[in-house]
Amino acid sequence: MTELAAVKAALKTQAVETPSWAYGNSGTRFKVFAQRGVPRTPQEKLDDAAKVHEFTGVAPTVALHIPWDEVDDYAALAIHAEERGVRLGAINSNTFQDDDYRLGSICHPDAAVRRKAVGHLLECVDIMDATGSRDLKLWFADGTNYPGQDDIRARQDRLAEGLAEVYERLGDGRRMLLEYKFFEPAFYATDVPDWGTAYAHCLKLGPKAQVVVDTGHHAPGTNIEFIVATLLREGKLGGFDFNSRFYADDDLMAGAADPFQLFRIMYEVVRGAGSRPRSRSCSTSATTSRRRSRRSSGR
């Protein structure tokens, strides 16, 4: 009974950050399916998120995605959230939808395109300052589709340079969370394809840079709990995107393919003290993927 009480007490401290785009239209990689009553503005997304928190008690923060959640006054948006009982969480950047980014963003061979991408990331840091958000969450679709399309090593140099500039702009108590993705849309050489690459860059950047583990962004058979345990041991686990997959990057609902895997991951989180309130690991949604979010934007 004592152990059960401890489990219940721990669960009451759990918090899951839902993404704003989870409240919009979603679908498959081929089509967005419109739904009645879908929020039309960032404010309406926050209204829906507040209702989810009201019913569940475990979703007190909402991640924003820029420019999908672009507003004129971000401080006012933060107040809107607080008035409804939630807070603004991670600020997610977008460097994968403009035509300029066909050959990458901060890894692009053209300095002007890199400057545009870094400028957007710095804008996201400004939004963090305006909203009081702690985390800047980065995912890059950068990479190449054919051998010889660009210099692999040079792209890593450009990535390091761009990340360093943004890192230096972060204020005290802020974090840079770097996500990796096995492939898609770059099928020959993705610039941040795995946890090792993300970890190497974060290690060089410093203590404010940490790795995000997306449980749906791995090759089949990957031991994700080993990755989690290692990053916790090194103090570099910054958060999770909880998805699931059968083949490679299906972005299914969390636990859809292997429910026991989710237990194994959380076991390592608890063992590694990642579930303590001051170092909570769950920073983003357990339900929604970036692929679905792209279709949520209507773009």
Backbone torsions as a table, in degrees:
resi	resn	phi	psi	omega
1	MET	NA	-37.9	178.7
2	THR	-62.7	-42.5	178.5
3	GLU	-64.1	-38.8	178.0
4	LEU	-63.7	-40.5	178.4
5	ALA	-63.8	-37.7	178.9
6	ALA	-66.5	-38.8	177.9
7	VAL	-63.7	-45.5	179.7
8	LYS	-62.4	-39.9	179.6
9	ALA	-65.1	-40.1	178.9
10	ALA	-65.7	-41.0	-179.4
11	LEU	-63.7	-31.9	-179.9
12	LYS	-69.0	-20.6	178.7
13	THR	-91.5	-7.2	-178.1
14	GLN	-69.4	141.1	176.7
15	ALA	-137.9	131.7	177.9
16	VAL	-115.4	127.9	179.6
17	GLU	-89.9	119.0	179.2
18	THR	-90.5	148.9	179.3
19	PRO	-89.3	143.8	-178.7
20	SER	-57.7	-36.3	-175.8
21	TRP	-70.9	-11.6	176.3
22	ALA	-67.8	-19.8	-176.4
23	TYR	-93.7	2.9	179.4
24	GLY	-100.9	-174.3	176.0
25	ASN	-64.2	145.4	179.2
26	SER	-140.2	-176.5	-179.8
27	GLY	170.8	-142.7	179.7
28	THR	-105.7	-176.6	177.6
29	ARG	-68.8	-9.7	-176.0
30	PHE	-104.8	-23.0	-175.8
31	LYS	-158.1	146.1	170.5
32	VAL	-95.9	131.5	179.9
33	PHE	-100.5	115.0	-178.0
34	ALA	-69.7	142.6	178.5
35	GLN	-128.0	148.8	177.9
36	ARG	-72.9	143.4	175.8
37	GLY	78.4	12.4	-179.8
38	VAL	-70.1	137.5	179.3
39	PRO	-56.0	141.6	-179.3
40	ARG	-102.2	-16.4	-175.7
41	THR	-137.2	163.4	174.4
42	PRO	-57.6	-35.2	178.8
43	GLN	-63.1	-41.8	179.7
44	GLU	-69.7	-32.1	174.1
45	LYS	-62.1	-43.0	179.2
46	LEU	-65.6	-35.0	176.3
47	ASP	-60.3	-44.0	178.8
48	ASP	-67.0	-40.9	178.8
49	ALA	-62.1	-37.9	178.5
50	ALA	-64.4	-35.6	178.6
51	LYS	-68.5	-38.2	176.2
52	VAL	-61.3	-43.9	179.2
53	HIS	-66.2	-36.2	178.3
54	GLU	-60.8	-40.5	-177.1
55	PHE	-80.7	-31.4	-174.6
56	THR	-102.8	-33.4	-177.7
57	GLY	75.1	5.9	-175.8
58	VAL	-124.6	13.2	-176.6
59	ALA	-129.2	65.9	-172.6
60	PRO	-79.9	-12.2	-177.8
61	THR	-127.2	156.7	-177.5
62	VAL	-131.8	126.1	176.9
63	ALA	-80.1	141.3	176.1
64	LEU	-104.6	155.1	176.7
65	HIS	-126.1	124.2	-178.3
66	ILE	-106.9	127.0	17.4
67	PRO	-97.8	7.4	-177.2
68	TRP	-59.5	-30.4	-179.1
69	ASP	-110.5	30.9	-178.5
70	GLU	-67.6	132.6	176.5
71	VAL	-137.0	168.0	179.1
72	ASP	-77.3	-31.2	-174.0
73	ASP	-132.2	100.6	-177.0
74	TYR	-75.9	-30.3	176.0
75	ALA	-63.3	-40.5	177.4
76	ALA	-65.9	-34.9	177.9
77	LEU	-65.4	-38.8	177.4
78	ALA	-63.7	-39.6	177.6
79	ILE	-65.4	-40.9	177.8
80	HIS	-57.4	-43.5	179.2
81	ALA	-63.8	-46.5	-177.4
82	GLU	-64.2	-36.3	178.6
83	GLU	-64.5	-21.5	-179.9
84	ARG	-103.3	7.7	172.3
85	GLY	90.9	13.4	176.2
86	VAL	-129.3	173.7	178.1
87	ARG	-130.5	160.2	176.2
88	LEU	-82.7	135.4	-178.2
89	GLY	-106.9	-131.3	-174.8
90	ALA	-62.9	145.5	173.5
91	ILE	-101.4	117.4	-178.9
92	ASN	-96.7	132.8	179.5
93	SER	-89.7	169.2	178.3
94	ASN	-139.6	105.0	175.8
95	THR	-125.9	40.4	-175.8
96	PHE	-136.6	8.0	-176.9
97	GLN	-114.9	-18.2	180.0
98	ASP	-77.5	148.5	178.2
99	ASP	-59.6	-30.8	-179.7
100	ASP	-60.6	-21.5	-173.1
101	TYR	-94.1	20.7	-178.6
102	ARG	-60.2	-35.0	178.8
103	LEU	-106.0	20.6	178.9
104	GLY	114.0	177.2	-179.5
105	SER	-117.5	-87.6	-179.9
106	ILE	-77.2	-6.8	174.9
107	CYS	-101.9	-0.1	-174.7
108	HIS	-60.2	142.9	178.4
109	PRO	-67.4	-19.3	179.9
110	ASP	-90.3	121.1	-177.5
111	ALA	-61.1	-32.5	-179.2
112	ALA	-66.8	-38.4	177.4
113	VAL	-68.6	-41.1	177.0
114	ARG	-60.5	-40.3	179.9
115	ARG	-63.6	-39.4	177.4
116	LYS	-62.5	-44.2	-178.1
117	ALA	-65.8	-46.4	179.2
118	VAL	-64.5	-36.7	176.7
119	GLY	-59.4	-39.8	177.0
120	HIS	-64.9	-41.3	179.4
121	LEU	-64.2	-38.7	177.4
122	LEU	-67.0	-35.1	174.3
123	GLU	-60.4	-40.0	178.4
124	CYS	-63.8	-35.7	176.1
125	VAL	-65.5	-38.9	175.3
126	ASP	-59.9	-40.1	178.3
127	ILE	-65.8	-38.2	174.5
128	MET	-57.3	-44.7	-179.6
129	ASP	-63.4	-37.6	-178.2
130	ALA	-73.1	-32.0	-175.4
131	THR	-98.3	-14.3	-174.9
132	GLY	80.8	14.8	-179.6
133	SER	-69.2	144.3	-178.7
134	ARG	-87.5	-33.1	-165.5
135	ASP	-118.1	136.4	169.0
136	LEU	-105.0	118.6	-175.7
137	LYS	-107.3	126.2	-173.9
138	LEU	-119.6	131.5	168.2
139	TRP	-137.9	132.3	-176.7
140	PHE	-117.0	132.2	174.7
141	ALA	-85.8	11.9	-174.5
142	ASP	-65.3	142.4	176.9
143	GLY	162.2	-175.0	179.4
144	THR	-127.5	154.1	-178.3
145	ASN	-103.2	-13.7	-176.5
146	TYR	-138.5	144.5	174.4
147	PRO	-58.5	135.8	178.7
148	GLY	85.6	-2.6	-179.0
149	GLN	-66.9	-29.0	176.4
150	ASP	-162.2	172.0	-179.0
151	ASP	-86.0	114.9	-175.7
152	ILE	-60.0	-46.4	-178.2
153	ARG	-66.6	-40.2	179.0
154	ALA	-62.3	-36.2	179.2
155	ARG	-65.3	-37.2	176.4
156	GLN	-66.8	-36.3	176.7
157	ASP	-63.4	-43.6	179.8
158	ARG	-65.2	-40.3	178.1
159	LEU	-59.7	-47.3	-179.3
160	ALA	-62.1	-40.6	-179.4
161	GLU	-64.7	-45.7	-179.4
162	GLY	-66.1	-43.5	179.0
163	LEU	-62.2	-39.6	-178.8
164	ALA	-63.2	-40.1	179.5
165	GLU	-63.9	-42.8	179.8
166	VAL	-69.5	-39.4	179.8
167	TYR	-58.8	-42.6	-179.5
168	GLU	-64.1	-23.7	-179.7
169	ARG	-81.3	-16.0	-178.0
170	LEU	-67.1	137.2	177.7
171	GLY	-82.1	179.3	178.3
172	ASP	-63.9	140.9	178.6
173	GLY	76.8	6.8	179.3
174	ARG	-101.3	158.5	179.8
175	ARG	-132.8	148.3	169.7
176	MET	-106.6	120.5	-178.6
177	LEU	-109.1	116.7	-175.9
178	LEU	-105.3	118.5	179.1
179	GLU	-95.2	153.0	176.2
180	TYR	-120.8	161.7	179.0
181	LYS	-147.7	129.5	-173.3
182	PHE	-54.3	-48.0	175.4
183	PHE	-162.4	-175.7	-179.8
184	GLU	75.4	114.4	7.0
185	PRO	-90.5	-3.7	-179.4
186	ALA	-89.3	112.7	-172.1
187	PHE	-99.8	-9.4	175.4
188	TYR	-97.4	-55.2	-179.3
189	ALA	-144.2	100.8	173.7
190	THR	-78.4	138.7	-173.4
191	ASP	-74.4	-29.1	172.4
192	VAL	-127.3	79.4	-169.7
193	PRO	-90.9	-14.5	-172.3
194	ASP	-156.0	171.8	-176.1
195	TRP	-66.6	-29.2	179.8
196	GLY	-66.4	-42.2	178.4
197	THR	-65.6	-45.1	178.3
198	ALA	-61.4	-43.4	-179.2
199	TYR	-63.0	-42.5	-179.0
200	ALA	-60.4	-43.8	179.6
201	HIS	-68.1	-42.2	-179.5
202	CYS	-65.8	-38.0	179.2
203	LEU	-61.9	-41.3	-179.4
204	LYS	-71.0	-34.0	-177.7
205	LEU	-69.0	-44.5	-179.4
206	GLY	133.9	-175.0	-171.5
207	PRO	-67.2	-21.3	-179.2
208	LYS	-82.2	-6.0	179.5
209	ALA	-103.0	126.4	-178.6
210	GLN	-138.1	164.6	-173.5
211	VAL	-97.1	138.5	172.6
212	VAL	-101.7	129.2	177.5
213	VAL	-100.5	115.9	171.4
214	ASP	-96.4	116.9	-173.1
215	THR	-69.6	-6.1	176.8
216	GLY	-104.4	2.6	-173.7
217	HIS	-110.1	54.6	179.6
218	HIS	-139.4	160.9	173.8
219	ALA	-69.7	153.6	177.9
220	PRO	-56.2	138.0	177.7
221	GLY	86.1	-3.2	179.7
222	THR	-64.3	134.7	178.0
223	ASN	-85.2	90.3	-174.6
224	ILE	-68.6	-34.5	-179.6
225	GLU	-65.1	-29.0	174.4
226	PHE	-64.9	-42.9	177.3
227	ILE	-60.2	-45.5	-179.8
228	VAL	-60.3	-47.1	-178.8
229	ALA	-61.7	-40.5	-178.7
230	THR	-67.8	-45.9	179.7
231	LEU	-64.2	-38.5	175.9
232	LEU	-63.1	-43.1	179.9
233	ARG	-59.8	-34.8	-179.0
234	GLU	-90.2	-1.6	-178.9
235	GLY	70.6	28.3	-174.8
236	LYS	-120.9	13.3	175.9
237	LEU	-87.9	112.2	-176.4
238	GLY	-96.2	-24.5	-177.9
239	GLY	172.3	179.9	179.5
240	PHE	-129.1	148.5	155.6
241	ASP	-111.8	114.3	-175.7
242	PHE	-90.0	104.1	173.3
243	ASN	-127.7	-178.5	175.2
244	SER	-142.9	161.9	-179.7
245	ARG	-156.2	148.2	174.9
246	PHE	-93.9	-35.7	-171.4
247	TYR	-116.5	-62.7	-177.2
248	ALA	-144.9	-64.1	-175.9
249	ASP	-141.4	54.2	-173.7
250	ASP	-72.0	-24.9	-179.1
251	ASP	56.5	53.0	178.0
252	LEU	-86.5	175.0	176.2
253	MET	-61.6	146.3	-177.8
254	ALA	-55.3	131.6	178.0
255	GLY	80.5	2.3	-176.0
256	ALA	-64.4	-39.8	-175.8
257	ALA	-91.8	-36.6	-174.9
258	ASP	-148.3	82.5	-179.0
259	PRO	-57.3	-34.0	-179.3
260	PHE	-66.4	-27.8	178.1
261	GLN	-61.0	-41.1	179.3
262	LEU	-61.0	-39.1	176.4
263	PHE	-63.8	-44.0	-178.8
264	ARG	-62.7	-39.2	178.5
265	ILE	-64.8	-48.0	-177.6
266	MET	-67.3	-29.2	175.2
267	TYR	-60.1	-43.5	178.8
268	GLU	-69.3	-34.0	177.3
269	VAL	-61.9	-45.8	-179.8
270	VAL	-65.7	-45.1	179.6
271	ARG	-61.4	-34.1	-178.3
272	GLY	-90.6	11.5	178.7
273	ALA	62.9	22.0	178.8
274	GLY	-77.8	-8.0	-178.5
275	SER	-95.9	1.0	178.2
276	ARG	-70.0	145.5	-174.2
277	PRO	-54.5	-35.5	-175.6
278	ARG	-77.9	-14.0	179.8
279	SER	-135.4	39.5	-175.3
280	ARG	-58.9	138.3	-174.1
281	SER	-92.3	-22.2	-173.7
282	CYS	-86.0	101.4	-175.3
283	SER	-109.3	-16.8	-178.5
284	THR	-138.9	-178.4	-164.8
285	SER	-63.4	145.6	173.5
286	ALA	-92.2	2.6	-170.7
287	THR	-126.3	-23.2	-167.8
288	THR	-124.1	139.9	-177.6
289	SER	-104.3	165.8	177.9
290	ARG	-67.8	-35.1	-179.7
291	ARG	-60.3	-44.9	178.5
292	ARG	-66.6	-34.6	-178.4
293	SER	-67.2	-33.5	177.9
294	ARG	-59.7	-37.9	179.5
295	ARG	-78.2	-19.4	176.8
296	SER	-70.3	-25.2	-174.2
297	SER	-75.2	-18.3	-177.4
298	GLY	74.5	19.2	-177.5
299	ARG	-109.3	NA	NA
